[in-house]
């Protein structure tokens, strides 16, 4: 549902934007602000996602994501474009959301989810007749939609609530009395979920509905979740899904198996039994092979999904990627069933490759991305035509994702979604630098983004921006946060310290059960490498990061006072208090630590930034979403209170209506950036600095007086 912002709020927002944009950038200000990215520009950015090929194999249908400035949310419409870039036209484009397009096997029907009726429902479009019907009227949003091979049914998954009677209720409430609601009784382990709050009682189950409309029929029941993608059997009488059907599933969340489900009876049978996850991907066009991804769980905080192929005739399973030290995702079959296409992150880039049934790998493109608008995380979608042409979301460091097609090694751009808003803006392309870690000579990758009209003869303030995860990766992607920092006159450096993905399992697991630790030194190496370029004012160094990056920011200022100010965003401050309050606490205790906190509290405390707060002198802002459950607000409150007790110049920003993903609302993304810049500008000095030497030596600041430590991903 779309909501109209009241006029008074709109006036306030406009005033706030003007106030933020009017901040003086002193000696580092850019001459022509009209050429710089502005807060208002954030509301006009668009990007492409989820392309599919229609039946003629010449028309691409894709999701066009844009921002709705009046409703303060993201809008998704469906558009088409020809493979030669012509006829870029709306398929469905209005104020509602239309997404998850799925084509039937015979390519005659298109299913998608739409909110046009006021809630998310399933629609089917007949391509020949150009008619559309609504096929569901359900209370929860359908997902994972999939046509049966005979075209008669659509399978989907949907959360199905259960009605639980109160365990205790006062039975003498007078008629008409205004009492408090009954107490909420909770007896499940994973009782809350970031992004939605308290988890309602119920499970996600499999449904089927006729393509001509009707009443959806629930296939699975009980206490297990069937929430994966769906693969139909060739006879249209069964499906394959991934599900965790183990009794200890809340404590062993990775351990999913591929299950075969009979549609007539709802009976399911596991066909894989490994100790880790098996995630269904796709059945080969000839029906002979099942592709899936997974790994055998070894207890490490970072584990890489391999690509497996199962021979349906004899259930023989083999890995096609035993030697590829990268996590596999987004697997698609070739039209002839002789090879598969995959995507994976490699050295900060997302790429598409083709892999034969013998495991021979051919890289096709390294430029997928552009879908993580806020921060420069790796991202990207693709689809392959019957002829082997690759249509993908193309990444540049100066624009969000457009569609491109790769055919016979020729790249052709299909869309141009942002030139109207960005074409006249001064943006900086991220510059790659490689650094040798001072810890153990590991190769570190980082990117520098410079202010518009950068002059190497001048001295600039520097912002170190740190990614979350910690098992994620940054790359040369478009980022509103980074570009806005640069537009404000800062040089920005961001990179992938040890623990990051895209450089193999060994590199990622250098922080296994030891986070934060030596990743601190990697980040300082990145800062020093930029300082060595000679254009950084070392009296004006700043640091920020969110989630796992917030952990590292707090860790940094507990180890050194070389930074003039810091913004610690949505952090974990105390690993002891984090357990039991975060929505991923069963995951953290199993994969990030070796024991429960009450059995071994030292390892939790030794790795908690709160332990180092007595060292902090850096002016510090703490910024978190008010509703955050991944890294709960109480973590930020602890840190802010500790900073105040230490009489550190500090502030706390509570982003209203925001869970962990602050950037879900474009206004909150702008507020986050604006508060960070306002805080840094407060402590940035105006004088030009001629010396490019760090104030505190190579790594500066306070000596390490504690043992080596370490944590893990998912935030």
C-alpha positions, 0 to 999 in steps of 0.5 A, a space after each residue: 500500500 502506498 501512503 501519501 506524505 503529509 504536506 507538513 512533513 514534506 515541507 520539513 523534509 525539504 527544509 532538512 535537505 536544504 539545511 544539510 546541503 548548505 553545510 559549509 565544506 570549508 577549504 575542501 568545498 567544490 566550486 559548483 555544487 550543482 554538479 555534485 550528487 545531492 540528497 534529493 538525487 537519491 530519490 531519483 535513482 533506478 536500477 535493473 534486476 531479475 531479467 528473463 527472456 520471453 518466448 521469442 528469445 529476442 525480448 528481455 523482461 526485467 524488473 525496473 526498481 525506482 524510488 517513490 519520493 511520496 511513499 518513501 519506499 522502493 517501487 518495482 515495475 516490469 519493463 521490456 527491451 529488445 536484445 538490440 536495445 530497441 523498443 524499451 517499453 513498459 510492460 506494467 508500470 504504475 504506482 504499484 509493485 510488480 515483480 518476480 516474473 516467471 515464464 511457463 515451460 511452453 513460454 506462453 504464459 507469464 506469472 508475476 506478483 503484484 500489489 495492484 489489489 492492495 496486497 501481494 497476489 499472484 497474476 498470470 498473463 497470457 501472452 498470445 491474447 494479451 490478457 491478465 487474470 488474478 489467480 490468488 486472493 491470499 492473506 500472505 505474500 506468495 513467493 518462489 512461483 513455478 509453473 508445472 510442465 503441463 502448464 495447468 498449475 502454479 506452485 508457490 510458497 506462502 507463510 501460513 499462520 497458526 492460531 494459538 490459544 492463550 496459555 492463560 487468560 482472565 475469564 472474568 473481563 466485564 463486557 465493555 471493559 478496556 483491558 490490556 491485550 492477553 500476554 504474548 506466550 513464546 516457546 519457540 527459539 527463533 521468535 523474532 526476525 529483523 525486518 518484520 519484528 516478532 515472528 508470528 506463529 506458523 510456517 512457510 508451506 507449499 501451495 498449488 493453484 490452477 493457472 486459470 485461477 481458483 482456490 490454492 491448495 496447501 500441500 505441506 503441513 506441520 512445523 517445518 518450513 518449505 521456503 525454497 525455490 520449486 522444481 517440478 517433476 516432468 510428470 507434474 505430479 511432484 516437486 523438489 524443494 530444499 527444507 530443514 526437516 530435522 528436529 533441531 532445525 532452530 539450532 542447526 539452521 544450515 542443514 537443509 536437504 532436498 526433499 521430493 514432495 508428492 502433490 496428491 498426498 503431501 508426503 515428502 522424502 529426503 533424497 540428500 542427507 549431507 551435514 550441510 545445506 543442499 539448495 535446489 537450483 534447476 532440472 536440466 531441460 532434458 530432465 536427466 540432471 538436477 543441479 544444486 548447491 551446498 557444502 558439508 558443514 565443517 563448523 567454519 564461520 565461512 563456507 563455500 557453496 559448491 555446484 553439484 549435479 545429480 543423475 536422476 536415473 541413479 541418484 549419483 552426485 558429483 561436484 563440478 567445482 571442487 577446485 573453484 575456491 569461490 561460493 557458487 550462486 545463481 545457477 542456470 542450465 544451457 538450452 542443450 543440457 550440456 553445460 551450466 552458467 553460474 555467478 560468483 564473486 572474485 576479487 571484489 567483482 561478480 562474474 558470470 561463467 559457463 561450466 561444462 559437465 566435466 568441470 571446465 570453466 569459462 569466464 564470460 563477464 566480470 561486470 555484474 553489479 549495481 544493485 546495492 545502492 547504498 554501499 558498494 557490495 557485490 551484486 548482480 543478476 543475469 539470464 542466458 538465451 537459448 543461443 548463449 547470449 548473456 543478458 546481465 545487470 551491468 555495473 559501473 562505479 558511477 551508475 547503478 545497474 543497467 542491462 547489457 547483453 554479451 554476444 560473441 564477446 561483444 557488449 551492448 548496453 540495452 538500457 540507460 536508466 540514470 543518465 537523466 539524473 547522473 549524466 551531468 553530475 561529477 562522479 568519481 570512478 573507484 580506483 583499485 589499489 592492492 596492498 600487502 598486509 603488514 601482518 602476514 603479507 596477504 594481498 589486500 584489495 581496496 578502492 579509492 574514490 576522490 572528490 569531484 575536481 580532485 587536485 593531487 597538489 591539495 590535501 584532503 580529509 579521508 574517510 575509511 568506510 568498512 563493510 559489514 558481514 564480516 563475510 561479504 565483499 566490496 567492489 568497484 560498485 556504484 554507492 550513494 554513500 561513497 559518492 556523497 562522501 566524495 561530493 562533500 570533499 572527502 577522499 574515501 577508501 574502502 576495501 576487503 580486509 581478511 574475513 572478506 569473501 571473493 578471495 577464497 575460503 582460507 582468506 575469509 576464515 583468517 578471522 574464524 572464531 577470531 573477529 575482530 582481530 588482525 582485520 584491524 591492521 589490514 584496514 590501517 594498512 589501507 589507510 596508510 596506503 592512501 596516505 602514502 599517495 601524498 594528498 591526504 591531510 593526516 589531521 583529518 582522518 575519519 572512520 565509519 562502518 555499518 553492522 560488522 563494519 560498525 564492530 570494526 569501527 568501534 574496535 579501531 577507535 579502541 585501539 588508536 586515536 589517530 582518527 578525528 571522528 568516528 560514526 559507529 553504525 548498527 554495531 555489536 558492542 558486547 557479544 555477551 548481551 548480543 546472545 539471546 537478543 539478536 535474531 541470529 543468536 543460534 547461528 552466532 554461538 555455533 559458528 562464531 564462537 567455540 562455546 556458550 558465553 556462560 561456559 566461556 565468557 572470556 572469549 566473548 568479552 575479549 572480542 567485545 568493543 565495549 571492553 576497549 571503551 576506556 581507551 576511546 578519546 575519538 568523538 563518536 556518533 552511534 547510529 542505528 535503526 530504532 527497530 533493529 533486531 539483527 544488531 539490537 538498539 540496546 547494543 548502541 545504547 550500551 556503547 553510547 552510555 559507556 562513551 558518556 561515562 568516559 566523557 567522550 564527545 558523543 551522540 546517538 542517532 536513532 533512525 525511526 521506523 528502520 530495522 537493520 536495513 536502514 536504506 529500505 526507505 530512501 529518506 533514511 538512507 539520506 538521513 544516515 549519510 547526512 548525519 555521518 557527514 554532519 558529524 565529520 564536518 563538525 570535527 574537520 579542520 579547515 587549514 591546509 596540511 602540507 605534510 602527508 605523514 600519519 600522526 601516530 606512525 605506521 599503525 599509530 595509537 595505543 598498543 595491543 595488550 590483549 590476545 588475538 581474537 575473531 567473529 563471523 557473517 550475516 550482519 
